Amino acid sequence: MSHPLDGLAGPELPHDAPEFLGLETLPLDIIMLIVALLDIQDIYRVRQCSKHLAFLLSSHPVWHAALQKHISAYKPIVPLDISALELSTNDMGRAIERSALLSRAWTAVRPNRMHIAEFTPPPAPNNHERKPLRLEMLRHGGHCYALVGYYTSGRFEDAGRHVLYCLDLGESRSGPSETKFPDLLKACARMDLPQVVHVVSNEAYGEAPFAVAHVEQPDADEIVFKTYLLDFASSATSSIDDETELPIFGLHKLRSFTTKGAPLLFSGNVLVTGDKKGFLWIYDTRTGSMIYELEGGNPEANETARVMLREDILVVLGYACVRVFTFPEPLQRPADRPLEFSAPPNLDLSDTQMLKPSVTHPWRWGLEMLAAAPLVHTHASGQAHSRPQINLFVRFRSWYPWPINMLHHYVLSPGPDGMYATAPSLRLYTYSALDLFSVSDVAIGQHGTVLWTDTHNSDPRAPGGQRIAGKILRPAPGDQELEQTVESLNDVQGQPAHSELNPSIDRYDKGTTMVFDVRRSAEVCKLAMDEEAGRVVVGLTNGNVEVWDYMPDTYA
């Protein structure tokens, strides 16, 4: 007996009618093309359609394509010790999940702060005011640290006027599984110094994780710095340093040597120092010997804000100009560790060479502020590591270009010969009001995040408010205005990007600005961040240090 609803099924299809193919029946190369058009969330949704799709879209080629297409080129990613091709499928999926978590939380209009911790330094002698002058982030031994250099106002002979504190922020593994640090942070190490603290963290795995320096003879005609290479001690013990005759706690001093100028960069076994006149010196930290001396420029306004070191060049970013120096003998580095530099093996260090800049790009107007960082990431090509684009965020101190309440984003790009022969090109400018004599700071990460402080107050009758804001300088996919920047990021053949954009493009940035915090008074004076872990570290005028964590606990 037939079913009552059989007649409603419609006419029977002929046997030669075309069949509709499901996604799971397509060849893998076709599926890879489809995956390239899907977002990360879409890939997760398609995986839930069937068991076969869940198995197919969990394969190593699919995750690797998603990692390269959606994560590596555009978003902050989790640092990986090995190549993406060597990752297991589970580890690669985990890396993508973490990156998707971080990107969504980090780039929101008002990022949701998941956790906050605070460090309050011990009171200064005689109730003097203590302020953070230096703030550096450090990853070492599987942990993340914040290095804070303090200055205490007033004159007193007791120890504790100039102090370096090291704050342990916990394991450096990013993601929801990370162990949270306590609400109240404690210093894991401390070093008292006789003069103002200068500190730089090592950009590569080297003998010492960071270096500290201070002026040795402040009243001498030629200023000389004493530089210490430091590591964390195996046991948290306190002692008196034999050189400074001041307390040191939880640190082990590897060696010390004198330098000309304050430290600007520490990478592997090479230290770069500079003075306010624009002169720079490069030292071998294993021996304390000078490798190269670099000529300065205008002695009045050529202080160096940031340097970028590669084995054959040094890019010097100053308030008056941008200079590029070429080394006659390239520095040494291991093939698998591109930033672990050492002195050239055959260079005679007894006769230091004075190098002149091979390229100079003067700024048209003087700079009030300059922050810069090379745009690199873990999965960038070899060319991107050796000759990366450099993001520059500047504020001019003159009335031109109008208006003055603007932050300007420039990009310094390499040319066909690998040199930065073309002047920095303006990409965008962002409105950022800043009251006269107000406190301001800027920090740029290597994944393209920029943070800054400016003036913010909804009530003009009550001035003094402050905003901690940020942007992602790396363009999003499909951004036609910055198409050349995207092409240079994804260019595996090393073809350089053009230095100028289409002049018809409106350079004013109408995009989203992330607002991390708004305060009633200008309390934040120092900024630092850890993009991979989704952390912002701020130094306050009252001496406290706050750590803001934005990594979500679960994937929602």
C-alpha positions in Angstrom: 0.0 0.0 0.0 1.4 3.4 -1.0 2.0 6.2 1.4 -0.6 9.0 1.4 2.1 11.7 0.8 3.9 9.9 -2.0 1.9 11.7 -4.6 3.2 15.1 -3.3 6.8 14.3 -4.0 6.6 15.5 -7.6 7.6 13.9 -10.8 10.6 11.5 -10.8 13.8 13.0 -12.1 15.4 11.3 -15.2 18.5 9.3 -14.5 20.7 11.5 -16.7 19.8 14.8 -14.7 22.8 16.6 -13.2 23.4 16.0 -9.5 24.4 18.8 -7.1 27.8 18.2 -5.6 28.4 18.9 -1.9 31.5 20.8 -0.7 32.9 17.6 0.7 33.0 15.9 -2.7 35.2 18.6 -4.3 38.9 18.1 -4.8 41.2 19.5 -2.1 42.7 22.2 -4.4 39.2 23.6 -5.1 38.5 23.6 -1.4 41.7 25.5 -0.8 40.5 28.2 -3.2 37.2 28.4 -1.4 39.0 28.6 2.0 40.9 31.6 0.8 37.6 33.5 0.3 36.3 32.6 3.8 36.9 34.4 7.1 38.1 32.5 10.1 34.6 32.4 11.7 33.2 31.1 8.4 35.7 28.2 8.4 34.5 27.3 11.9 30.9 27.4 10.7 31.4 25.3 7.7 33.2 22.7 9.9 30.0 22.3 11.8 27.9 21.3 8.8 29.0 17.6 8.7 31.5 15.2 10.1 33.2 14.9 6.8 33.6 18.7 6.5 34.9 18.9 10.1 37.5 16.3 9.2 38.4 17.9 5.8 38.7 21.4 7.1 40.9 20.3 10.0 43.6 19.1 7.7 47.1 20.7 7.7 46.9 22.3 4.3 43.6 24.1 5.1 44.9 25.5 8.4 48.2 26.5 6.8 46.3 28.4 4.1 44.2 30.1 6.7 47.2 31.0 8.7 49.0 32.6 5.8 45.9 34.3 4.3 44.0 35.6 7.3 46.5 35.8 10.1 50.1 36.3 9.1 49.6 39.2 6.7 47.1 41.3 8.5 46.7 40.6 12.2 48.9 40.3 15.4 49.8 36.7 15.7 51.2 34.4 18.4 55.0 34.1 18.2 56.1 30.6 17.1 59.5 29.1 17.6 59.4 27.0 14.5 58.2 27.4 11.0 54.5 27.1 10.3 55.2 24.2 7.9 56.6 22.3 10.9 53.6 22.8 13.1 51.2 20.0 13.8 47.6 20.5 12.8 46.5 20.9 16.4 49.2 23.5 17.1 48.4 25.4 13.9 44.6 25.5 14.7 45.5 26.6 18.2 47.6 29.5 16.9 44.8 30.6 14.6 42.3 30.4 17.4 44.4 32.5 19.6 45.1 35.1 16.9 41.4 35.3 16.1 40.7 35.8 19.8 43.3 38.5 20.2 42.5 40.3 17.0 38.8 40.6 17.8 39.4 41.8 21.3 42.4 44.0 20.6 40.9 45.9 17.6 37.5 46.7 19.1 36.4 50.4 19.4 36.5 50.1 23.2 38.6 47.0 23.9 37.2 45.1 26.9 39.8 45.0 29.7 39.8 41.5 31.1 42.2 42.0 33.9 44.2 44.8 35.6 47.2 44.6 37.8 49.1 47.4 39.6 52.6 47.9 41.0 53.2 50.5 43.7 56.9 51.1 44.3 58.1 51.5 47.9 58.0 55.1 49.2 61.0 57.3 48.2 63.2 58.6 51.0 62.0 61.8 52.7 58.6 61.5 50.9 60.1 62.6 47.6 58.1 62.1 44.4 59.0 59.1 42.3 58.2 58.9 38.5 58.8 56.3 35.9 61.2 57.5 33.2 61.8 54.3 31.3 59.4 51.5 30.5 60.5 48.4 28.5 58.9 45.0 27.8 61.1 41.9 27.9 60.5 38.2 27.0 63.0 35.9 28.6 63.1 32.3 29.9 59.4 31.7 29.1 58.3 34.7 31.1 57.3 38.2 30.3 58.7 41.1 32.3 58.2 44.9 32.5 61.4 46.9 33.2 60.7 50.2 34.9 63.4 52.9 35.5 62.5 55.4 38.2 63.7 58.9 39.0 63.1 60.5 42.4 62.9 64.2 42.7 64.8 66.2 45.3 68.4 65.8 46.6 69.4 63.2 49.1 72.4 61.0 49.7 70.5 57.8 50.5 70.2 54.9 48.1 66.9 54.7 46.1 66.9 57.9 44.0 67.5 56.1 40.7 66.0 52.6 40.7 65.3 49.9 38.2 62.4 47.5 39.0 61.7 44.2 37.2 58.1 43.1 37.3 57.3 39.4 36.4 54.1 39.3 34.4 53.9 35.5 34.2 54.4 33.0 31.4 54.9 34.5 28.0 52.6 31.9 26.3 49.7 33.8 24.8 46.1 32.6 24.8 43.3 31.7 27.2 45.4 29.0 28.9 47.9 31.6 30.2 48.3 31.8 33.9 46.9 35.2 35.2 49.2 37.4 37.2 47.9 38.7 40.6 46.1 42.0 41.0 49.1 43.5 43.0 52.4 43.0 41.3 55.7 42.7 43.2 59.2 43.4 41.9 61.2 40.2 41.2 64.4 42.2 40.9 65.8 45.6 41.7 69.0 47.6 41.1 69.9 51.0 42.5 72.0 53.3 40.4 73.9 56.6 41.1 72.4 58.4 38.1 69.4 58.4 35.8 68.5 54.9 34.6 68.7 53.9 30.9 67.5 50.4 30.1 67.1 48.4 26.8 65.9 44.8 26.4 67.6 42.4 24.1 65.8 42.0 20.8 67.2 38.5 20.3 68.3 35.6 22.4 71.7 36.6 23.7 74.0 36.2 26.7 72.2 39.0 28.6 68.4 39.7 28.4 68.8 43.4 29.0 71.3 46.2 29.6 71.3 49.1 32.1 73.4 52.3 31.9 74.0 55.5 33.7 76.2 58.6 33.4 79.5 57.7 35.1 80.9 61.3 35.5 78.2 63.9 35.1 80.5 66.8 35.6 83.1 65.8 33.0 83.5 67.6 29.7 82.9 64.4 27.8 79.9 62.4 29.0 80.7 58.7 29.6 78.2 56.0 30.4 78.7 52.9 32.5 76.8 50.0 31.0 75.9 46.8 32.8 74.8 43.5 31.2 72.3 41.9 33.5 70.6 38.5 33.9 68.1 37.3 36.5 69.8 35.5 39.4 69.0 31.9 40.2 68.0 32.9 43.8 66.3 36.2 44.9 69.2 37.4 47.1 70.2 41.0 48.0 73.7 42.3 48.0 75.8 45.5 47.5 77.2 45.9 44.0 81.0 46.3 44.1 81.0 49.0 41.4 78.1 51.2 42.3 78.2 50.4 46.1 74.4 50.4 46.0 71.9 47.6 46.6 71.1 45.0 43.9 68.4 42.3 44.3 67.5 39.3 42.2 70.0 40.2 39.4 73.3 38.8 38.2 75.7 41.2 36.6 77.6 39.5 33.7 80.0 42.3 32.9 80.3 46.1 32.6 82.1 48.5 30.3 82.1 52.2 29.5 80.3 53.6 26.4 79.9 56.9 24.7 76.2 57.8 24.7 73.1 56.2 26.2 72.0 52.7 25.0 69.4 52.8 22.1 69.3 49.2 21.0 70.5 45.8 22.2 70.4 42.9 19.8 72.3 39.7 20.4 75.9 40.7 21.2 75.7 44.2 19.8 74.8 47.4 21.6 74.0 50.7 19.8 74.4 53.9 21.8 73.9 57.6 20.9 74.0 61.1 22.2 71.8 64.2 21.8 74.0 65.6 19.0 73.3 62.6 16.7 76.5 60.7 17.0 76.2 56.9 17.5 78.5 54.1 18.5 78.2 50.3 18.0 79.8 48.0 20.6 80.6 44.4 21.0 79.0 43.5 24.3 81.2 40.4 24.8 84.4 42.5 24.9 83.2 46.1 25.4 85.1 47.1 22.2 83.8 49.7 19.8 82.9 48.3 16.4 81.9 51.4 14.5 81.5 55.1 15.2 78.8 56.9 13.2 79.0 60.6 12.3 76.4 63.0 13.8 74.7 65.9 12.1 73.2 69.2 13.2 74.5 69.4 16.9 71.4 71.4 17.9 68.5 69.2 16.9 69.5 65.8 15.7 68.8 63.6 18.7 68.1 60.0 17.8 64.7 58.6 18.8 65.0 55.0 17.4 67.4 52.9 15.4 66.9 49.7 13.4 69.8 47.4 13.0 70.4 44.8 10.3 73.7 43.0 9.5 74.8 45.4 6.8 73.0 48.7 7.6 71.8 50.9 10.5 68.7 53.0 10.0 68.8 56.1 12.3 65.4 57.8 13.0 66.0 61.3 14.4 64.0 64.4 15.2 65.8 66.4 12.4 66.4 63.7 9.7 66.4 60.0 8.8 69.8 58.6 8.1 71.0 55.2 6.7 74.6 54.0 7.4 76.2 51.1 5.5 78.7 48.9 7.2 81.9 48.1 5.3 82.1 44.7 7.1 78.6 43.3 7.8 77.8 42.0 11.3 77.7 38.3 11.9 74.4 36.4 12.7 73.2 32.8 12.7 71.0 31.8 9.7 68.1 30.8 11.9 68.3 33.8 14.3 68.1 37.0 12.2 68.5 39.5 15.0 71.3 37.8 17.0 74.2 40.0 15.8 77.9 39.8 16.6 81.0 41.7 15.6 82.5 41.0 12.2 85.1 38.2 12.6 87.9 39.9 10.5 87.4 43.5 11.6 90.3 45.2 13.4 88.6 46.7 16.5 91.8 48.5 17.5 91.2 51.2 14.8 87.6 52.2 14.9 86.2 53.5 11.6 84.1 56.7 11.4 81.2 56.1 9.1 79.3 58.7 7.2 75.6 58.3 6.2 75.0 56.9 2.8 71.4 58.2 2.7 69.9 61.3 4.5 66.2 62.4 4.5 65.7 65.6 6.4 62.3 66.4 7.9 60.6 69.4 6.4 59.5 70.6 9.8 60.9 69.9 13.2 59.5 67.0 15.2 58.0 67.2 18.7 57.5 63.5 19.0 58.7 60.4 17.0 58.0 56.8 17.5 59.0 54.1 15.1 59.1 50.3 14.7 59.8 47.9 11.8 56.7 46.1 10.5 57.7 42.4 10.9 56.1 39.3 12.2 56.9 35.7 12.8 55.8 34.3 9.4 57.2 37.2 7.3 59.4 36.3 4.4 63.2 36.6 4.6 63.1 39.8 2.6 60.6 41.3 5.0 63.0 40.6 7.9 66.1 41.9 6.3 64.5 45.0 4.7 61.1 45.6 6.5 59.0 48.6 6.1 59.3 51.0 9.0 56.2 52.6 10.6 56.8 56.2 11.8 54.3 58.1 14.0 55.2 61.8 14.3 53.9 65.0 15.7 55.3 68.2 14.3 56.3 71.0 16.7 55.7 73.9 14.3 52.4 75.4 13.2 52.9 73.7 9.8 51.5 71.5 8.4 48.2 72.7 9.7 46.5 71.8 12.0 49.0 71.0 14.7 46.6 68.6 16.5 47.5 65.8 14.2 49.4 62.6 14.4 51.0 61.7 11.1 51.7 58.2 10.0 54.7 57.8 7.6 56.2 54.7 6.1 59.9 54.3 5.2 60.1 51.6 2.5 63.1 49.9 0.9 64.0 50.4 -2.7 65.0 47.9 -5.4 68.6 47.9 -4.2 67.5 47.2 -0.6 68.4 50.7 0.6 66.0 53.2 2.0 66.8 55.7 -0.7 63.3 57.3 -0.9 62.1 59.7 1.8 59.3 58.5 4.2 55.9 58.8 2.5 52.8 60.1 4.3 50.1 57.4 4.6 47.5 58.9 6.9 47.0 61.5 9.6 44.8 61.1 12.6 43.1 63.9 14.6 44.6 64.0 18.1 44.1 67.1 20.3 46.9 67.9 22.7 46.8 70.7 25.2 49.9 72.9 25.7 52.4 71.4 28.2 50.3 68.3 28.6 51.9 64.8 29.1 52.1 62.7 26.0 53.7 59.4 25.0 53.5 57.0 22.0 54.5 53.4 21.5 54.5 51.3 18.3 54.6 47.5 18.1 56.2 45.4 15.4 52.9 44.0 14.4 51.5 47.4 13.5 49.7 48.6 16.7 50.3 52.2 17.8 49.3 53.6 21.2 49.3 57.2 22.2 48.0 59.6 24.9 46.3 62.8 24.0 43.8 65.3 25.5 40.2 64.2 25.9 37.5 66.0 27.7 33.8 66.3 26.9 33.4 69.4 29.1 35.6 72.3 27.8 35.1 74.1 31.1 37.0 71.5 32.9 40.3 70.9 31.0 42.8 68.3 31.9 41.3 65.0 30.7 43.4 62.3 29.0 42.7 59.5 26.5 44.8 56.4 25.8 44.0 55.5 22.2 45.4 53.3 19.5 45.1 52.2 15.9 46.2 49.3 13.7 48.7 50.7 11.2 48.7 47.4 9.3 45.9 47.8 6.7 42.9 45.5 6.7 42.3 43.2 3.7 40.7 45.0 0.8 41.8 48.4 1.8 42.3 50.1 -1.6 43.9 53.2 -0.1 46.8 51.2 1.3 47.0 48.5 -1.4 50.7 49.1 -2.0 51.4 48.5 1.7 49.5 45.2 1.6 51.3 44.0 -1.5 54.7 44.7 0.1 53.6 42.7 3.2 52.6 39.7 1.1 55.4 40.0 -1.4 57.5 36.9 -1.1 59.7 37.7 -4.1 61.1 40.8 -2.5 59.8 43.3 -4.9 59.7 46.7 -3.2 56.7 48.9 -2.6 56.4 52.3 -4.2 57.3 55.3 -2.0 54.3 57.5 -3.0 50.6 56.8 -3.0 48.1 58.2 -5.4 48.0 62.0 -4.7 44.2 61.9 -5.2 43.7 59.7 -2.1 42.3 61.4 0.9 45.0 60.8 3.5 42.8 61.8 6.5 42.1 58.7 8.5 38.4 58.2 8.9 38.9 54.7 10.3 38.3 53.3 13.7 40.3 54.5 16.7 40.6 52.1 19.6 40.1 53.8 23.0 41.7 51.8 25.8 41.1 54.3 28.6 39.8 57.8 29.4 40.9 59.6 32.5 39.9 62.9 34.2 43.5 64.0 34.5 46.8 63.5 32.6 48.0 60.6 34.8 49.6 58.3 32.2 53.2 59.4 31.2 54.7 56.2 29.8 53.3 53.5 27.4 54.4 50.0 26.5 52.7 46.9 25.1 53.0 43.2 24.3 50.9 42.7 21.2 51.3 38.9 21.2 49.8 38.6 24.6 47.3 41.5 24.3 48.7 43.6 27.1 49.2 47.3 27.7 51.5 48.6 30.4 51.3 52.2 31.5 53.4 54.3 33.9 51.6 56.9 36.0 52.8 60.2 37.3 52.3 59.1 40.9 54.9 56.3 40.3 52.5 53.4 39.9 52.5 51.0 37.0 49.3 49.4 35.7 49.1 46.3 33.4 46.0 45.8 31.3 45.2 42.4 29.9 42.8 42.1 26.9 43.1 38.4 26.0 39.7 36.7 26.4 39.4 33.6 28.5 37.2 31.7 26.1 36.5 31.7 22.4 32.9 33.1 22.2 
